[in-house]
Amino acid sequence: MSINPLGNVSLLVFAPETYDDNDLNVRVFADCGGVPEDPATGSSNGCLAAYLVREDYFKSDEIEVTVE
């Protein structure tokens, strides 16, 4: 979670429960920027990937993740 100097919050939420045959369901909520929900999350997927690698989320040396 990142907080800007004005105190506004943007939040990325992910879960392994998906609708289709994907690895993660991901949503970004950034109401402070006028985006109540961003289901595409393209700009935040890089940060999510870094988090998944750092935390060894998939317990693998090589990962390929598909998000929805």
CHARMM internal coordinates of N, CA and C (Angstrom, degrees):
IC EDIT
DIST 1 N 1 CA 1.4461
DIST 1 CA 1 C 1.5281
ANGL 1 N 1 CA 1 C 107.45
DIST 1 C 2 N 1.3254
ANGL 1 CA 1 C 2 N 116.59
DIHE 1 N 1 CA 1 C 2 N 131.67
DIST 2 N 2 CA 1.4607
ANGL 1 C 2 N 2 CA 119.93
DIHE 1 CA 1 C 2 N 2 CA 178.06
DIST 2 CA 2 C 1.5283
ANGL 2 N 2 CA 2 C 109.47
DIHE 1 C 2 N 2 CA 2 C -114.13
DIST 2 C 3 N 1.3157
ANGL 2 CA 2 C 3 N 115.74
DIHE 2 N 2 CA 2 C 3 N 140.36
DIST 3 N 3 CA 1.4665
ANGL 2 C 3 N 3 CA 121.12
DIHE 2 CA 2 C 3 N 3 CA 179.65
DIST 3 CA 3 C 1.5158
ANGL 3 N 3 CA 3 C 107.92
DIHE 2 C 3 N 3 CA 3 C -120.39
DIST 3 C 4 N 1.3318
ANGL 3 CA 3 C 4 N 117.34
DIHE 3 N 3 CA 3 C 4 N 126.59
DIST 4 N 4 CA 1.4619
ANGL 3 C 4 N 4 CA 119.85
DIHE 3 CA 3 C 4 N 4 CA 179.15
DIST 4 CA 4 C 1.5300
ANGL 4 N 4 CA 4 C 109.48
DIHE 3 C 4 N 4 CA 4 C -85.09
DIST 4 C 5 N 1.3263
ANGL 4 CA 4 C 5 N 118.96
DIHE 4 N 4 CA 4 C 5 N 171.62
DIST 5 N 5 CA 1.4685
ANGL 4 C 5 N 5 CA 121.59
DIHE 4 CA 4 C 5 N 5 CA -177.25
DIST 5 CA 5 C 1.5273
ANGL 5 N 5 CA 5 C 114.36
DIHE 4 C 5 N 5 CA 5 C -59.16
DIST 5 C 6 N 1.3246
ANGL 5 CA 5 C 6 N 117.43
DIHE 5 N 5 CA 5 C 6 N -20.91
DIST 6 N 6 CA 1.4605
ANGL 5 C 6 N 6 CA 120.33
DIHE 5 CA 5 C 6 N 6 CA 179.60
DIST 6 CA 6 C 1.5237
ANGL 6 N 6 CA 6 C 112.27
DIHE 5 C 6 N 6 CA 6 C -85.38
DIST 6 C 7 N 1.3294
ANGL 6 CA 6 C 7 N 116.72
DIHE 6 N 6 CA 6 C 7 N -3.86
DIST 7 N 7 CA 1.4468
ANGL 6 C 7 N 7 CA 120.47
DIHE 6 CA 6 C 7 N 7 CA 178.93
DIST 7 CA 7 C 1.5155
ANGL 7 N 7 CA 7 C 114.02
DIHE 6 C 7 N 7 CA 7 C 88.02
DIST 7 C 8 N 1.3252
ANGL 7 CA 7 C 8 N 118.73
DIHE 7 N 7 CA 7 C 8 N 7.34
DIST 8 N 8 CA 1.4552
ANGL 7 C 8 N 8 CA 121.92
DIHE 7 CA 7 C 8 N 8 CA 178.85
DIST 8 CA 8 C 1.5228
ANGL 8 N 8 CA 8 C 109.95
DIHE 7 C 8 N 8 CA 8 C -80.54
DIST 8 C 9 N 1.3185
ANGL 8 CA 8 C 9 N 116.50
DIHE 8 N 8 CA 8 C 9 N 148.30
DIST 9 N 9 CA 1.4539
ANGL 8 C 9 N 9 CA 121.31
DIHE 8 CA 8 C 9 N 9 CA -174.80
DIST 9 CA 9 C 1.5279
ANGL 9 N 9 CA 9 C 110.63
DIHE 8 C 9 N 9 CA 9 C -120.80
DIST 9 C 10 N 1.3179
ANGL 9 CA 9 C 10 N 115.71
DIHE 9 N 9 CA 9 C 10 N 137.44
DIST 10 N 10 CA 1.4601
ANGL 9 C 10 N 10 CA 122.77
DIHE 9 CA 9 C 10 N 10 CA 167.76
DIST 10 CA 10 C 1.5210
ANGL 10 N 10 CA 10 C 106.29
DIHE 9 C 10 N 10 CA 10 C -114.35
DIST 10 C 11 N 1.3172
ANGL 10 CA 10 C 11 N 116.92
DIHE 10 N 10 CA 10 C 11 N 140.11
DIST 11 N 11 CA 1.4518
ANGL 10 C 11 N 11 CA 120.67
DIHE 10 CA 10 C 11 N 11 CA -173.27
DIST 11 CA 11 C 1.5209
ANGL 11 N 11 CA 11 C 110.04
DIHE 10 C 11 N 11 CA 11 C -133.53
DIST 11 C 12 N 1.3300
ANGL 11 CA 11 C 12 N 117.06
DIHE 11 N 11 CA 11 C 12 N 129.09
DIST 12 N 12 CA 1.4618
ANGL 11 C 12 N 12 CA 122.80
DIHE 11 CA 11 C 12 N 12 CA 172.99
DIST 12 CA 12 C 1.5177
ANGL 12 N 12 CA 12 C 106.88
DIHE 11 C 12 N 12 CA 12 C -105.28
DIST 12 C 13 N 1.3291
ANGL 12 CA 12 C 13 N 115.97
DIHE 12 N 12 CA 12 C 13 N 129.31
DIST 13 N 13 CA 1.4566
ANGL 12 C 13 N 13 CA 122.28
DIHE 12 CA 12 C 13 N 13 CA 179.43
DIST 13 CA 13 C 1.5212
ANGL 13 N 13 CA 13 C 107.72
DIHE 12 C 13 N 13 CA 13 C -122.18
DIST 13 C 14 N 1.3536
ANGL 13 CA 13 C 14 N 116.72
DIHE 13 N 13 CA 13 C 14 N 134.47
DIST 14 N 14 CA 1.4616
ANGL 13 C 14 N 14 CA 118.74
DIHE 13 CA 13 C 14 N 14 CA 175.89
DIST 14 CA 14 C 1.5184
ANGL 14 N 14 CA 14 C 109.74
DIHE 13 C 14 N 14 CA 14 C -136.05
DIST 14 C 15 N 1.3424
ANGL 14 CA 14 C 15 N 114.55
DIHE 14 N 14 CA 14 C 15 N 154.97
DIST 15 N 15 CA 1.4605
ANGL 14 C 15 N 15 CA 121.12
DIHE 14 CA 14 C 15 N 15 CA 179.78
DIST 15 CA 15 C 1.5230
ANGL 15 N 15 CA 15 C 109.05
DIHE 14 C 15 N 15 CA 15 C -147.76
DIST 15 C 16 N 1.3210
ANGL 15 CA 15 C 16 N 117.85
DIHE 15 N 15 CA 15 C 16 N 149.18
DIST 16 N 16 CA 1.4612
ANGL 15 C 16 N 16 CA 120.62
DIHE 15 CA 15 C 16 N 16 CA 178.47
DIST 16 CA 16 C 1.5285
ANGL 16 N 16 CA 16 C 113.35
DIHE 15 C 16 N 16 CA 16 C -76.83
DIST 16 C 17 N 1.3300
ANGL 16 CA 16 C 17 N 118.26
DIHE 16 N 16 CA 16 C 17 N -10.91
DIST 17 N 17 CA 1.4655
ANGL 16 C 17 N 17 CA 121.24
DIHE 16 CA 16 C 17 N 17 CA 176.73
DIST 17 CA 17 C 1.5258
ANGL 17 N 17 CA 17 C 108.19
DIHE 16 C 17 N 17 CA 17 C -79.48
DIST 17 C 18 N 1.3286
ANGL 17 CA 17 C 18 N 117.27
DIHE 17 N 17 CA 17 C 18 N 122.95
DIST 18 N 18 CA 1.4619
ANGL 17 C 18 N 18 CA 121.80
DIHE 17 CA 17 C 18 N 18 CA -175.53
DIST 18 CA 18 C 1.5280
ANGL 18 N 18 CA 18 C 110.50
DIHE 17 C 18 N 18 CA 18 C -125.83
DIST 18 C 19 N 1.3342
ANGL 18 CA 18 C 19 N 115.08
DIHE 18 N 18 CA 18 C 19 N 163.07
DIST 19 N 19 CA 1.4581
ANGL 18 C 19 N 19 CA 121.21
DIHE 18 CA 18 C 19 N 19 CA 176.96
DIST 19 CA 19 C 1.5229
ANGL 19 N 19 CA 19 C 111.37
DIHE 18 C 19 N 19 CA 19 C -85.22
DIST 19 C 20 N 1.3169
ANGL 19 CA 19 C 20 N 116.31
DIHE 19 N 19 CA 19 C 20 N -36.92
DIST 20 N 20 CA 1.4578
ANGL 19 C 20 N 20 CA 122.26
DIHE 19 CA 19 C 20 N 20 CA -178.91
DIST 20 CA 20 C 1.5223
ANGL 20 N 20 CA 20 C 108.95
DIHE 19 C 20 N 20 CA 20 C -115.63
DIST 20 C 21 N 1.3093
ANGL 20 CA 20 C 21 N 116.42
DIHE 20 N 20 CA 20 C 21 N -168.55
DIST 21 N 21 CA 1.4658
ANGL 20 C 21 N 21 CA 121.68
DIHE 20 CA 20 C 21 N 21 CA -177.97
DIST 21 CA 21 C 1.5304
ANGL 21 N 21 CA 21 C 109.79
DIHE 20 C 21 N 21 CA 21 C -83.91
DIST 21 C 22 N 1.3328
ANGL 21 CA 21 C 22 N 116.57
DIHE 21 N 21 CA 21 C 22 N 68.60
DIST 22 N 22 CA 1.4584
ANGL 21 C 22 N 22 CA 123.39
DIHE 21 CA 21 C 22 N 22 CA 179.43
DIST 22 CA 22 C 1.5204
ANGL 22 N 22 CA 22 C 108.90
DIHE 21 C 22 N 22 CA 22 C -123.55
DIST 22 C 23 N 1.3309
ANGL 22 CA 22 C 23 N 116.00
DIHE 22 N 22 CA 22 C 23 N 173.47
DIST 23 N 23 CA 1.4644
ANGL 22 C 23 N 23 CA 120.19
DIHE 22 CA 22 C 23 N 23 CA -178.23
DIST 23 CA 23 C 1.5247
ANGL 23 N 23 CA 23 C 113.22
DIHE 22 C 23 N 23 CA 23 C -88.47
DIST 23 C 24 N 1.3329
ANGL 23 CA 23 C 24 N 117.05
DIHE 23 N 23 CA 23 C 24 N -38.78
DIST 24 N 24 CA 1.4584
ANGL 23 C 24 N 24 CA 120.88
DIHE 23 CA 23 C 24 N 24 CA -176.74
DIST 24 CA 24 C 1.5227
ANGL 24 N 24 CA 24 C 111.16
DIHE 23 C 24 N 24 CA 24 C -141.29
DIST 24 C 25 N 1.3120
ANGL 24 CA 24 C 25 N 115.98
DIHE 24 N 24 CA 24 C 25 N 147.64
DIST 25 N 25 CA 1.4496
ANGL 24 C 25 N 25 CA 122.72
DIHE 24 CA 24 C 25 N 25 CA 170.27
DIST 25 CA 25 C 1.5235
ANGL 25 N 25 CA 25 C 106.03
DIHE 24 C 25 N 25 CA 25 C -101.54
DIST 25 C 26 N 1.3398
ANGL 25 CA 25 C 26 N 117.59
DIHE 25 N 25 CA 25 C 26 N 125.65
DIST 26 N 26 CA 1.4644
ANGL 25 C 26 N 26 CA 121.56
DIHE 25 CA 25 C 26 N 26 CA -172.52
DIST 26 CA 26 C 1.5252
ANGL 26 N 26 CA 26 C 110.36
DIHE 25 C 26 N 26 CA 26 C -129.73
DIST 26 C 27 N 1.3312
ANGL 26 CA 26 C 27 N 115.63
DIHE 26 N 26 CA 26 C 27 N 138.22
DIST 27 N 27 CA 1.4585
ANGL 26 C 27 N 27 CA 121.24
DIHE 26 CA 26 C 27 N 27 CA 174.08
DIST 27 CA 27 C 1.5216
ANGL 27 N 27 CA 27 C 108.95
DIHE 26 C 27 N 27 CA 27 C -138.80
DIST 27 C 28 N 1.3221
ANGL 27 CA 27 C 28 N 115.27
DIHE 27 N 27 CA 27 C 28 N 148.71
DIST 28 N 28 CA 1.4696
ANGL 27 C 28 N 28 CA 121.34
DIHE 27 CA 27 C 28 N 28 CA 174.41
DIST 28 CA 28 C 1.5225
ANGL 28 N 28 CA 28 C 107.60
DIHE 27 C 28 N 28 CA 28 C -119.79
DIST 28 C 29 N 1.3196
ANGL 28 CA 28 C 29 N 115.50
DIHE 28 N 28 CA 28 C 29 N 133.76
DIST 29 N 29 CA 1.4584
ANGL 28 C 29 N 29 CA 122.23
DIHE 28 CA 28 C 29 N 29 CA 176.63
DIST 29 CA 29 C 1.5182
ANGL 29 N 29 CA 29 C 107.53
DIHE 28 C 29 N 29 CA 29 C -116.27
DIST 29 C 30 N 1.3362
ANGL 29 CA 29 C 30 N 116.43
DIHE 29 N 29 CA 29 C 30 N 117.95
DIST 30 N 30 CA 1.4669
ANGL 29 C 30 N 30 CA 121.88
DIHE 29 CA 29 C 30 N 30 CA -177.39
DIST 30 CA 30 C 1.5183
ANGL 30 N 30 CA 30 C 109.14
DIHE 29 C 30 N 30 CA 30 C -138.99
DIST 30 C 31 N 1.3043
ANGL 30 CA 30 C 31 N 115.92
DIHE 30 N 30 CA 30 C 31 N 57.00
DIST 31 N 31 CA 1.4622
ANGL 30 C 31 N 31 CA 121.18
DIHE 30 CA 30 C 31 N 31 CA -176.87
DIST 31 CA 31 C 1.5255
ANGL 31 N 31 CA 31 C 112.18
DIHE 30 C 31 N 31 CA 31 C -57.22
DIST 31 C 32 N 1.3332
ANGL 31 CA 31 C 32 N 116.40
DIHE 31 N 31 CA 31 C 32 N -31.76
DIST 32 N 32 CA 1.4678
ANGL 31 C 32 N 32 CA 119.94
DIHE 31 CA 31 C 32 N 32 CA -179.93
DIST 32 CA 32 C 1.5264
ANGL 32 N 32 CA 32 C 111.71
DIHE 31 C 32 N 32 CA 32 C -62.83
DIST 32 C 33 N 1.3228
ANGL 32 CA 32 C 33 N 117.49
DIHE 32 N 32 CA 32 C 33 N -24.49
DIST 33 N 33 CA 1.4566
ANGL 32 C 33 N 33 CA 121.49
DIHE 32 CA 32 C 33 N 33 CA 178.83
DIST 33 CA 33 C 1.5119
ANGL 33 N 33 CA 33 C 112.41
DIHE 32 C 33 N 33 CA 33 C -98.91
DIST 33 C 34 N 1.3323
ANGL 33 CA 33 C 34 N 116.32
DIHE 33 N 33 CA 33 C 34 N 11.24
DIST 34 N 34 CA 1.4532
ANGL 33 C 34 N 34 CA 119.74
DIHE 33 CA 33 C 34 N 34 CA 179.33
DIST 34 CA 34 C 1.5158
ANGL 34 N 34 CA 34 C 113.45
DIHE 33 C 34 N 34 CA 34 C 83.65
DIST 34 C 35 N 1.3385
ANGL 34 CA 34 C 35 N 117.60
DIHE 34 N 34 CA 34 C 35 N 13.62
DIST 35 N 35 CA 1.4594
ANGL 34 C 35 N 35 CA 122.14
DIHE 34 CA 34 C 35 N 35 CA -179.93
DIST 35 CA 35 C 1.5375
ANGL 35 N 35 CA 35 C 107.76
DIHE 34 C 35 N 35 CA 35 C -120.46
DIST 35 C 36 N 1.3418
ANGL 35 CA 35 C 36 N 117.68
DIHE 35 N 35 CA 35 C 36 N 89.76
DIST 36 N 36 CA 1.4642
ANGL 35 C 36 N 36 CA 118.94
DIHE 35 CA 35 C 36 N 36 CA -177.78
DIST 36 CA 36 C 1.5290
ANGL 36 N 36 CA 36 C 112.58
DIHE 35 C 36 N 36 CA 36 C -55.87
DIST 36 C 37 N 1.3446
ANGL 36 CA 36 C 37 N 116.55
DIHE 36 N 36 CA 36 C 37 N -42.01
DIST 37 N 37 CA 1.4610
ANGL 36 C 37 N 37 CA 120.82
DIHE 36 CA 36 C 37 N 37 CA 175.65
DIST 37 CA 37 C 1.5174
ANGL 37 N 37 CA 37 C 108.47
DIHE 36 C 37 N 37 CA 37 C -149.05
DIST 37 C 38 N 1.3303
ANGL 37 CA 37 C 38 N 115.86
DIHE 37 N 37 CA 37 C 38 N 131.91
DIST 38 N 38 CA 1.4638
ANGL 37 C 38 N 38 CA 121.82
DIHE 37 CA 37 C 38 N 38 CA 177.52
DIST 38 CA 38 C 1.5177
ANGL 38 N 38 CA 38 C 107.74
DIHE 37 C 38 N 38 CA 38 C -114.58
DIST 38 C 39 N 1.3506
ANGL 38 CA 38 C 39 N 118.45
DIHE 38 N 38 CA 38 C 39 N 93.79
DIST 39 N 39 CA 1.4506
ANGL 38 C 39 N 39 CA 119.95
DIHE 38 CA 38 C 39 N 39 CA -177.58
DIST 39 CA 39 C 1.5253
ANGL 39 N 39 CA 39 C 114.00
DIHE 38 C 39 N 39 CA 39 C -71.76
DIST 39 C 40 N 1.3215
ANGL 39 CA 39 C 40 N 118.78
DIHE 39 N 39 CA 39 C 40 N -17.78
DIST 40 N 40 CA 1.4620
ANGL 39 C 40 N 40 CA 119.99
DIHE 39 CA 39 C 40 N 40 CA -179.85
DIST 40 CA 40 C 1.5265
ANGL 40 N 40 CA 40 C 111.69
DIHE 39 C 40 N 40 CA 40 C -77.71
DIST 40 C 41 N 1.3066
ANGL 40 CA 40 C 41 N 118.40
DIHE 40 N 40 CA 40 C 41 N -40.19
DIST 41 N 41 CA 1.4688
ANGL 40 C 41 N 41 CA 126.19
DIHE 40 CA 40 C 41 N 41 CA 174.09
DIST 41 CA 41 C 1.5251
ANGL 41 N 41 CA 41 C 114.29
DIHE 40 C 41 N 41 CA 41 C 54.40
DIST 41 C 42 N 1.3087
ANGL 41 CA 41 C 42 N 118.40
DIHE 41 N 41 CA 41 C 42 N 23.72
DIST 42 N 42 CA 1.4636
ANGL 41 C 42 N 42 CA 120.71
DIHE 41 CA 41 C 42 N 42 CA -177.76
DIST 42 CA 42 C 1.5102
ANGL 42 N 42 CA 42 C 114.13
DIHE 41 C 42 N 42 CA 42 C -55.75
DIST 42 C 43 N 1.3161
ANGL 42 CA 42 C 43 N 117.68
DIHE 42 N 42 CA 42 C 43 N -42.32
DIST 43 N 43 CA 1.4606
ANGL 42 C 43 N 43 CA 120.13
DIHE 42 CA 42 C 43 N 43 CA -177.08
DIST 43 CA 43 C 1.5179
ANGL 43 N 43 CA 43 C 112.97
DIHE 42 C 43 N 43 CA 43 C -73.15
DIST 43 C 44 N 1.3102
ANGL 43 CA 43 C 44 N 118.22
DIHE 43 N 43 CA 43 C 44 N -18.90
DIST 44 N 44 CA 1.4646
ANGL 43 C 44 N 44 CA 120.09
DIHE 43 CA 43 C 44 N 44 CA -179.03
DIST 44 CA 44 C 1.5213
ANGL 44 N 44 CA 44 C 113.73
DIHE 43 C 44 N 44 CA 44 C -99.75
DIST 44 C 45 N 1.3211
ANGL 44 CA 44 C 45 N 118.43
DIHE 44 N 44 CA 44 C 45 N -8.77
DIST 45 N 45 CA 1.4624
ANGL 44 C 45 N 45 CA 120.64
DIHE 44 CA 44 C 45 N 45 CA -177.52
DIST 45 CA 45 C 1.5252
ANGL 45 N 45 CA 45 C 113.01
DIHE 44 C 45 N 45 CA 45 C -64.15
DIST 45 C 46 N 1.3202
ANGL 45 CA 45 C 46 N 117.99
DIHE 45 N 45 CA 45 C 46 N -30.04
DIST 46 N 46 CA 1.4689
ANGL 45 C 46 N 46 CA 120.43
DIHE 45 CA 45 C 46 N 46 CA 176.81
DIST 46 CA 46 C 1.5232
ANGL 46 N 46 CA 46 C 111.29
DIHE 45 C 46 N 46 CA 46 C -64.06
DIST 46 C 47 N 1.3257
ANGL 46 CA 46 C 47 N 115.91
DIHE 46 N 46 CA 46 C 47 N -43.08
DIST 47 N 47 CA 1.4722
ANGL 46 C 47 N 47 CA 119.87
DIHE 46 CA 46 C 47 N 47 CA 177.34
DIST 47 CA 47 C 1.5197
ANGL 47 N 47 CA 47 C 110.62
DIHE 46 C 47 N 47 CA 47 C -66.22
DIST 47 C 48 N 1.3205
ANGL 47 CA 47 C 48 N 117.22
DIHE 47 N 47 CA 47 C 48 N -39.31
DIST 48 N 48 CA 1.4614
ANGL 47 C 48 N 48 CA 120.78
DIHE 47 CA 47 C 48 N 48 CA 177.37
DIST 48 CA 48 C 1.5278
ANGL 48 N 48 CA 48 C 109.91
DIHE 47 C 48 N 48 CA 48 C -62.18
DIST 48 C 49 N 1.3224
ANGL 48 CA 48 C 49 N 117.68
DIHE 48 N 48 CA 48 C 49 N -43.99
DIST 49 N 49 CA 1.4683
ANGL 48 C 49 N 49 CA 121.03
DIHE 48 CA 48 C 49 N 49 CA 179.07
DIST 49 CA 49 C 1.5290
ANGL 49 N 49 CA 49 C 111.34
DIHE 48 C 49 N 49 CA 49 C -59.28
DIST 49 C 50 N 1.3264
ANGL 49 CA 49 C 50 N 116.60
DIHE 49 N 49 CA 49 C 50 N -43.37
DIST 50 N 50 CA 1.4664
ANGL 49 C 50 N 50 CA 120.27
DIHE 49 CA 49 C 50 N 50 CA 178.36
DIST 50 CA 50 C 1.5232
ANGL 50 N 50 CA 50 C 110.71
DIHE 49 C 50 N 50 CA 50 C -62.16
DIST 50 C 51 N 1.3201
ANGL 50 CA 50 C 51 N 117.16
DIHE 50 N 50 CA 50 C 51 N -41.77
DIST 51 N 51 CA 1.4621
ANGL 50 C 51 N 51 CA 121.28
DIHE 50 CA 50 C 51 N 51 CA 178.31
DIST 51 CA 51 C 1.5308
ANGL 51 N 51 CA 51 C 110.90
DIHE 50 C 51 N 51 CA 51 C -62.53
DIST 51 C 52 N 1.3453
ANGL 51 CA 51 C 52 N 116.68
DIHE 51 N 51 CA 51 C 52 N -45.97
DIST 52 N 52 CA 1.4640
ANGL 51 C 52 N 52 CA 120.58
DIHE 51 CA 51 C 52 N 52 CA -178.89
DIST 52 CA 52 C 1.5241
ANGL 52 N 52 CA 52 C 111.79
DIHE 51 C 52 N 52 CA 52 C -61.06
DIST 52 C 53 N 1.3284
ANGL 52 CA 52 C 53 N 116.95
DIHE 52 N 52 CA 52 C 53 N -39.29
DIST 53 N 53 CA 1.4731
ANGL 52 C 53 N 53 CA 120.81
DIHE 52 CA 52 C 53 N 53 CA 178.27
DIST 53 CA 53 C 1.5230
ANGL 53 N 53 CA 53 C 110.15
DIHE 52 C 53 N 53 CA 53 C -69.39
DIST 53 C 54 N 1.3219
ANGL 53 CA 53 C 54 N 117.23
DIHE 53 N 53 CA 53 C 54 N -47.27
DIST 54 N 54 CA 1.4673
ANGL 53 C 54 N 54 CA 120.87
DIHE 53 CA 53 C 54 N 54 CA -178.18
DIST 54 CA 54 C 1.5265
ANGL 54 N 54 CA 54 C 111.64
DIHE 53 C 54 N 54 CA 54 C -59.70
DIST 54 C 55 N 1.3168
ANGL 54 CA 54 C 55 N 116.84
DIHE 54 N 54 CA 54 C 55 N -40.59
DIST 55 N 55 CA 1.4644
ANGL 54 C 55 N 55 CA 121.24
DIHE 54 CA 54 C 55 N 55 CA -177.74
DIST 55 CA 55 C 1.5308
ANGL 55 N 55 CA 55 C 112.47
DIHE 54 C 55 N 55 CA 55 C -88.69
DIST 55 C 56 N 1.3371
ANGL 55 CA 55 C 56 N 117.71
DIHE 55 N 55 CA 55 C 56 N 1.02
DIST 56 N 56 CA 1.4752
ANGL 55 C 56 N 56 CA 122.75
DIHE 55 CA 55 C 56 N 56 CA -178.30
DIST 56 CA 56 C 1.5311
ANGL 56 N 56 CA 56 C 110.13
DIHE 55 C 56 N 56 CA 56 C 50.26
DIST 56 C 57 N 1.3090
ANGL 56 CA 56 C 57 N 115.20
DIHE 56 N 56 CA 56 C 57 N 46.76
DIST 57 N 57 CA 1.4636
ANGL 56 C 57 N 57 CA 123.09
DIHE 56 CA 56 C 57 N 57 CA -173.29
DIST 57 CA 57 C 1.5234
ANGL 57 N 57 CA 57 C 112.55
DIHE 56 C 57 N 57 CA 57 C -56.96
DIST 57 C 58 N 1.3319
ANGL 57 CA 57 C 58 N 116.95
DIHE 57 N 57 CA 57 C 58 N -42.15
DIST 58 N 58 CA 1.4627
ANGL 57 C 58 N 58 CA 120.78
DIHE 57 CA 57 C 58 N 58 CA -177.24
DIST 58 CA 58 C 1.5308
ANGL 58 N 58 CA 58 C 112.91
DIHE 57 C 58 N 58 CA 58 C -94.87
DIST 58 C 59 N 1.3272
ANGL 58 CA 58 C 59 N 117.38
DIHE 58 N 58 CA 58 C 59 N 3.21
DIST 59 N 59 CA 1.4734
ANGL 58 C 59 N 59 CA 123.02
DIHE 58 CA 58 C 59 N 59 CA 177.39
DIST 59 CA 59 C 1.5308
ANGL 59 N 59 CA 59 C 111.56
DIHE 58 C 59 N 59 CA 59 C 51.42
DIST 59 C 60 N 1.3445
ANGL 59 CA 59 C 60 N 115.29
DIHE 59 N 59 CA 59 C 60 N 49.71
DIST 60 N 60 CA 1.4560
ANGL 59 C 60 N 60 CA 120.95
DIHE 59 CA 59 C 60 N 60 CA -178.95
DIST 60 CA 60 C 1.5191
ANGL 60 N 60 CA 60 C 109.81
DIHE 59 C 60 N 60 CA 60 C -147.88
DIST 60 C 61 N 1.3278
ANGL 60 CA 60 C 61 N 116.80
DIHE 60 N 60 CA 60 C 61 N 149.16
DIST 61 N 61 CA 1.4550
ANGL 60 C 61 N 61 CA 121.25
DIHE 60 CA 60 C 61 N 61 CA 176.42
DIST 61 CA 61 C 1.5269
ANGL 61 N 61 CA 61 C 111.89
DIHE 60 C 61 N 61 CA 61 C -74.57
DIST 61 C 62 N 1.3270
ANGL 61 CA 61 C 62 N 116.32
DIHE 61 N 61 CA 61 C 62 N -29.10
DIST 62 N 62 CA 1.4652
ANGL 61 C 62 N 62 CA 121.08
DIHE 61 CA 61 C 62 N 62 CA 179.71
DIST 62 CA 62 C 1.5274
ANGL 62 N 62 CA 62 C 108.05
DIHE 61 C 62 N 62 CA 62 C -123.46
DIST 62 C 63 N 1.3275
ANGL 62 CA 62 C 63 N 115.21
DIHE 62 N 62 CA 62 C 63 N 128.70
DIST 63 N 63 CA 1.4545
ANGL 62 C 63 N 63 CA 118.22
DIHE 62 CA 62 C 63 N 63 CA 178.71
DIST 63 CA 63 C 1.5167
ANGL 63 N 63 CA 63 C 110.61
DIHE 62 C 63 N 63 CA 63 C -131.62
DIST 63 C 64 N 1.3032
ANGL 63 CA 63 C 64 N 115.32
DIHE 63 N 63 CA 63 C 64 N 148.62
DIST 64 N 64 CA 1.4599
ANGL 63 C 64 N 64 CA 123.67
DIHE 63 CA 63 C 64 N 64 CA 169.83
DIST 64 CA 64 C 1.5169
ANGL 64 N 64 CA 64 C 105.14
DIHE 63 C 64 N 64 CA 64 C -134.79
DIST 64 C 65 N 1.3195
ANGL 64 CA 64 C 65 N 116.72
DIHE 64 N 64 CA 64 C 65 N 118.08
DIST 65 N 65 CA 1.4505
ANGL 64 C 65 N 65 CA 121.57
DIHE 64 CA 64 C 65 N 65 CA -172.56
DIST 65 CA 65 C 1.5186
ANGL 65 N 65 CA 65 C 109.94
DIHE 64 C 65 N 65 CA 65 C -116.29
DIST 65 C 66 N 1.3164
ANGL 65 CA 65 C 66 N 115.64
DIHE 65 N 65 CA 65 C 66 N 132.69
DIST 66 N 66 CA 1.4551
ANGL 65 C 66 N 66 CA 122.13
DIHE 65 CA 65 C 66 N 66 CA 174.05
DIST 66 CA 66 C 1.5242
ANGL 66 N 66 CA 66 C 107.43
DIHE 65 C 66 N 66 CA 66 C -112.98
DIST 66 C 67 N 1.3383
ANGL 66 CA 66 C 67 N 115.91
DIHE 66 N 66 CA 66 C 67 N 125.65
DIST 67 N 67 CA 1.4633
ANGL 66 C 67 N 67 CA 120.38
DIHE 66 CA 66 C 67 N 67 CA -178.53
DIST 67 CA 67 C 1.5197
ANGL 67 N 67 CA 67 C 110.29
DIHE 66 C 67 N 67 CA 67 C -113.04
DIST 67 C 68 N 1.3227
ANGL 67 CA 67 C 68 N 114.74
DIHE 67 N 67 CA 67 C 68 N 155.96
DIST 68 N 68 CA 1.4676
ANGL 67 C 68 N 68 CA 120.50
DIHE 67 CA 67 C 68 N 68 CA 174.63
DIST 68 CA 68 C 1.5067
ANGL 68 N 68 CA 68 C 108.81
DIHE 67 C 68 N 68 CA 68 C -128.92
END
COOR INIT
IC SEED 1 N 1 CA 1 C
IC BUILD
